Amino acid sequence: MIKKFLFLFVLTAIFLAFIPQLTKPSSTLKAVFRLTEQPAVIVKGTQGSALTINISFGEKEVEELLENLSQPYPLLFIDSDWASRFPHITEQIKQRSLPVALLGTEGQQYVSNPKLLSEQLQTFEELFSTRPLWFRTTDEEFPLTLLQELSEAEINALGSTIQWSSGALPKASKGEIIAVPYTRNEHVATADVKRLLASRTFQSVEDLLFRTTVKTKKIPK
């Protein structure tokens, strides 16, 4: 009888210990953060291809781009000032649940203005009702102070393996992260986007990085 009581007591204790784990919401976003032990810029995985698009300019061009996207969707790096000017496009992005991330400015601007990142994050969160998991500067330069700030905010710095806007398609490589621009000075034509999408099988950035090691860019101290 005593043995049976002790067995039931131990079993109940184990069950109670696991209740918090059972009720805790699973989150792939939380799992992605801190893919690297130290603040670093992720630039490549080791398998597959992922497409990212930097958007900081345009209205009709961007609307045309979005109309031609299908799953798996590319990761859209959105300039928060641009998104503020075109709330109807922002609403379309939210309604379609397109994956979004924060596109910043040039890396050195975060050194000269320490409040810049927090201001951009606040605007982004107000527009999209979520905190971005990924961040990229326009020149893909990430000063150490910026990386540390991103780490504290639990946001990953994502560069790219290839930056492409037109011409011959880049040769496919395992784990590549391709960035294409929609900026004031340069944007990819819809026909070129279609060519790129047809050239290989793309997957989400999370799928590219989740099940593999990642390559990072060393940042001088």
Solvent accessible surface area in square Angstrom, and as a share of the most:
residue,aa,sasa,rsa
1,M,196,0.87
2,I,133,0.67
3,K,172,0.73
4,K,132,0.56
5,F,134,0.56
6,L,96,0.48
7,F,129,0.54
8,L,89,0.44
9,F,129,0.54
10,V,81,0.46
11,L,94,0.47
12,T,73,0.42
13,A,48,0.37
14,I,90,0.46
15,F,121,0.50
16,L,106,0.53
17,A,70,0.54
18,F,117,0.49
19,I,63,0.32
20,P,73,0.46
21,Q,108,0.48
22,L,130,0.65
23,T,100,0.58
24,K,113,0.48
25,P,114,0.72
26,S,117,0.75
27,S,55,0.35
28,T,87,0.51
29,L,92,0.46
30,K,156,0.66
31,A,64,0.50
32,V,1,0.00
33,F,29,0.12
34,R,139,0.51
35,L,52,0.26
36,T,34,0.20
37,E,169,0.76
38,Q,132,0.59
39,P,48,0.30
40,A,23,0.18
41,V,1,0.01
42,I,3,0.02
43,V,32,0.18
44,K,41,0.17
45,G,0,0.00
46,T,55,0.32
47,Q,61,0.27
48,G,29,0.28
49,S,8,0.05
50,A,0,0.00
51,L,5,0.02
52,T,0,0.00
53,I,0,0.00
54,N,18,0.09
55,I,0,0.00
56,S,27,0.17
57,F,74,0.31
58,G,9,0.09
59,E,58,0.26
60,K,146,0.62
61,E,62,0.28
62,V,0,0.00
63,E,30,0.13
64,E,83,0.37
65,L,1,0.00
66,L,4,0.02
67,E,136,0.61
68,N,54,0.28
69,L,9,0.04
70,S,80,0.52
71,Q,141,0.63
72,P,77,0.48
73,Y,46,0.17
74,P,8,0.05
75,L,11,0.06
76,L,0,0.00
77,F,0,0.00
78,I,0,0.00
79,D,22,0.11
80,S,4,0.03
81,D,93,0.48
82,W,1,0.00
83,A,0,0.00
84,S,55,0.36
85,R,133,0.48
86,F,38,0.16
87,P,84,0.53
88,H,78,0.35
89,I,0,0.00
90,T,6,0.03
91,E,79,0.35
92,Q,69,0.31
93,I,1,0.00
94,K,77,0.33
95,Q,135,0.60
96,R,88,0.32
97,S,90,0.58
98,L,8,0.04
99,P,50,0.32
100,V,25,0.14
101,A,0,0.00
102,L,0,0.00
103,L,2,0.01
104,G,0,0.00
105,T,32,0.19
106,E,79,0.36
107,G,0,0.00
108,Q,121,0.54
109,Q,80,0.35
110,Y,10,0.04
111,V,74,0.42
112,S,94,0.61
113,N,59,0.30
114,P,97,0.61
115,K,141,0.60
116,L,25,0.13
117,L,1,0.01
118,S,59,0.38
119,E,91,0.41
120,Q,21,0.09
121,L,10,0.05
122,Q,112,0.50
123,T,40,0.23
124,F,0,0.00
125,E,54,0.24
126,E,122,0.55
127,L,38,0.19
128,F,13,0.05
129,S,91,0.59
130,T,61,0.35
131,R,113,0.41
132,P,4,0.02
133,L,18,0.09
134,W,4,0.01
135,F,0,0.00
136,R,0,0.00
137,T,0,0.00
138,T,63,0.36
139,D,61,0.32
140,E,20,0.09
141,E,88,0.40
142,F,8,0.03
143,P,20,0.13
144,L,53,0.27
145,T,83,0.48
146,L,2,0.01
147,L,4,0.02
148,Q,82,0.36
149,E,52,0.23
150,L,2,0.01
151,S,23,0.15
152,E,144,0.65
153,A,22,0.17
154,E,100,0.45
155,I,4,0.02
156,N,12,0.06
157,A,5,0.04
158,L,0,0.00
159,G,1,0.01
160,S,15,0.10
161,T,51,0.29
162,I,40,0.20
163,Q,127,0.57
164,W,18,0.06
165,S,25,0.16
166,S,70,0.45
167,G,46,0.44
168,A,93,0.72
169,L,60,0.30
170,P,23,0.14
171,K,183,0.78
172,A,61,0.47
173,S,43,0.28
174,K,157,0.67
175,G,0,0.00
176,E,0,0.00
177,I,0,0.00
178,I,0,0.00
179,A,2,0.02
180,V,2,0.01
181,P,20,0.12
182,Y,4,0.01
183,T,37,0.22
184,R,174,0.64
185,N,144,0.74
186,E,83,0.37
187,H,85,0.38
188,V,1,0.00
189,A,50,0.39
190,T,24,0.14
191,A,69,0.53
192,D,26,0.14
193,V,3,0.02
194,K,107,0.45
195,R,100,0.36
196,L,1,0.01
197,L,55,0.28
198,A,90,0.70
199,S,47,0.31
200,R,35,0.13
201,T,122,0.71
202,F,19,0.08
203,Q,41,0.18
204,S,34,0.22
205,V,4,0.02
206,E,39,0.17
207,D,58,0.30
208,L,0,0.00
209,L,1,0.01
210,F,71,0.30
211,R,182,0.66
212,T,32,0.18
213,T,103,0.60
214,V,31,0.18
215,K,104,0.44
216,T,54,0.32
217,K,79,0.34
218,K,189,0.80
219,I,33,0.17
220,P,114,0.71
221,K,222,0.94
